[in-house]
Amino acid sequence: MVVQALKDQGVDTVFGYPGGAVLPIYDEIFQQNDIRHILVRHEQGAVHAAEGYARSTGKVGVALVTSGPGATNAVTGLTDALLDSIPIIVLSGQVPTFMIGSDAFQEADTVGITRPCTKHNWLAKDTATLSETIHQAFHVARSGRPGPVLVDIPKDVQFASATYTAPQATNTSNYQPQIRGDIEMINELVEALETAERPVFYTGGGVINSGPKASELLRELVEATGIPITSTLMGLGAYPASGKHWLGMLGMHGLYEANMAMHGCDLMINVGARFDDRITGLIDAFSPKSKKAHIDIDPSSINKVIKTDIPIVGDVASVLDDILKVWKARGRNLNRDGITKWQKQIDEWRKVDCLHFKQEGKVIKPQYALQRLEALTKDKDRYITTEVGQHQMWAAQFLGFEDPNRWMTSGGLGTMGYGFPASIGVQMAHPESLVINVAGEASWLMNMQEMGTAVQFRLPVKQFILNNERLGMVRQWQELLHGERYSHSWSEALPDFVKLAEAFGAKGIYCDNPDDLDDAILEMINHDGPVIFDCLVEKHENCFPMIPSGKPHNEMLLGEASTQGAIEAGGAVLV
Amino acid sequence: MAALKIKKGSTKHSAYNLRPNFSDVQETHTLAVVVDNEPGVLARVIGLFSGRGYNIESLTVAEIDHTGHQSRITVVTKGTPQVIEQIKTQLGRIVPVHQVNDLTVEGPSVERELGLFKVSGAGDKRVEALRLADIFRANVVDSTLESFVFEITGAPEKIDAFADLMRPLGLIEVARTGVAALSRGSA
């Protein structure tokens, strides 16, 4: 029944790990060929792989885990998916209904534990309603603001048989989020757009989640108006990095021109972003002179952090479509003189060249490694995942994304260990594509057991590890905030990554010389199989630009010289 | 770089100071939340309050429609206008929540609570307790030679006032239901 429900929902891949309480479902999986099951090495890996699959395809990712430890290991992945609004469904086994509450072997209150880290969850107590519950779970996961859901299925419910309910016959009327934006608000936004002197688009993951149509409409609107556009970490690729009006990423490690434009604008149009604290910096000084419009499908995002003048609740694609229609119908008016002047100002900011670095000597700068990776892979059918830390920020700064769904990174939760299993999920969905996980050595080690999965299923994922033998971002904060007392932020006893790769039956590449880098990267790309690329980089490189905690956008640090005493006590308590 | 100097317990450098100060005025609001009567729904609602640091001053919950499997949760909460708005939209996100009504802003409403008060005493105090109960239209639902149990219904303020009066007269135990509320009029 479970497998039939998954098939009817269009599922072709399940990431999972068997155990006592899910054996009946595994028995069904054994007896069919429509759904591929990918055996991970840890349940956290299964959930992140499902996330990677979901983000690169726009479909719902599926993970299957057993009761007790299987379910608790899934918690990090569920929380990650909740904060980044990724549609996934986790099916967990549970002890039989008559043993629930008896502290049975491998029993955990899975529904209780996962209640705050799912969009919704169910304990399926009755086989008769199980298929309907699974269909409802898919509906909830993918509609509105997407998110993770969990269905906990006791073993006796798995064994029993009942009549199957098809997806079409399932009642989903209870949960129907608003799609169309309020037309009065849309009119108000278009009016503001027509007169604004210094408008800016601030886009986020909502554009990606809304589907490819939303990105198309966004591009049309930006090209037609010439309004500069920046994006959060989550929204990269919605507007192409090669686009004329692209400012680059904004936020704590965003580009100078993007943050200055946010600070100086007179109209901010937030499309599917949520004013996260990595974006806003000091809230009291956030974009002080602007009128703010906010398009979001989740009403609770509006006015949560920043007061919004023009709130529009609805799906990004639908709202952008309406905005375009209204704007065209009213005669495509713009304050063209104002915008031209604004574009010139932005060009001045661009000249600061905030990502500038110097590659000199015999040590590879991490920025240089990513610059070369970009140069050698940008024309390929490429998907990028990352772990969390400095390498993640550098990847966002130095890699360019031309299309949505090509960039998978843990934004909201900041989960170290996300990227490797996510790359496995992406590669499963796109077997012919080049999938690269840009990693730091410390993050990568958190889920390195998935190397077994990659080798077993012949997934040619490329693990591009920027190895500085440090927890780079922690080290950077300790340098700036804690008097250079580097408490436990270096990695000793690191494995020999080349030998590690070989131990798993994969290929390992080591590179510590800038002159060899291109050849080594090409060797990685051209190898048909999983690769661990150990790129030894400068150990003390800091990630700039940086908005220190508790500072507004226009007080960015651009390099080492500007860091002295930059963060005050008030900022130091922030994370 | 200057060392961190934050006094213990000080909120001066707290991240919470960075909240936008839309308005600092604390308001009390009564919210009526209609939910599917399914296992765990109450945990979802109160988990939202505890998880996001909101206040619950009073909470009542009971099934209101047996065939439709619906329950009504009445929450009295306190916060700045922005927090109250957040609470309402966050409640609205919960999948089994059908409707969230803010009775405090959506026109006039009636609020009622039931309280049970056990008062023990003898002589004048016992007589005075009975007299006051009569004034408040409280019923005696249990009586011994040394004690009464009074039942009183009314707005929370009335019950507070009754409690204040009973305290010097030998109040030994109180049970209150929390607020149930409905909007006035036909709508």
Boltz contact constraints between the chains, C-beta under 6 A:
constraints:
  - contact:
      token1: [A, 115]
      token2: [B, 47]
      max_distance: 6.0
  - contact:
      token1: [A, 116]
      token2: [B, 47]
      max_distance: 6.0
  - contact:
      token1: [A, 116]
      token2: [B, 51]
      max_distance: 6.0
  - contact:
      token1: [A, 120]
      token2: [B, 95]
      max_distance: 6.0
  - contact:
      token1: [A, 140]
      token2: [B, 95]
      max_distance: 6.0
  - contact:
      token1: [A, 175]
      token2: [B, 95]
      max_distance: 6.0
  - contact:
      token1: [A, 283]
      token2: [B, 18]
      max_distance: 6.0
  - contact:
      token1: [A, 283]
      token2: [B, 20]
      max_distance: 6.0
  - contact:
      token1: [A, 299]
      token2: [B, 89]
      max_distance: 6.0
  - contact:
      token1: [A, 300]
      token2: [B, 89]
      max_distance: 6.0
  - contact:
      token1: [A, 300]
      token2: [B, 90]
      max_distance: 6.0
  - contact:
      token1: [A, 300]
      token2: [B, 93]
      max_distance: 6.0
  - contact:
      token1: [A, 304]
      token2: [B, 86]
      max_distance: 6.0
  - contact:
      token1: [A, 565]
      token2: [B, 1]
      max_distance: 6.0
  - contact:
      token1: [A, 569]
      token2: [B, 4]
      max_distance: 6.0
  - contact:
      token1: [A, 569]
      token2: [B, 13]
      max_distance: 6.0
  - contact:
      token1: [A, 570]
      token2: [B, 13]
      max_distance: 6.0
  - contact:
      token1: [A, 572]
      token2: [B, 4]
      max_distance: 6.0
  - contact:
      token1: [A, 573]
      token2: [B, 13]
      max_distance: 6.0
  - contact:
      token1: [A, 574]
      token2: [B, 15]
      max_distance: 6.0
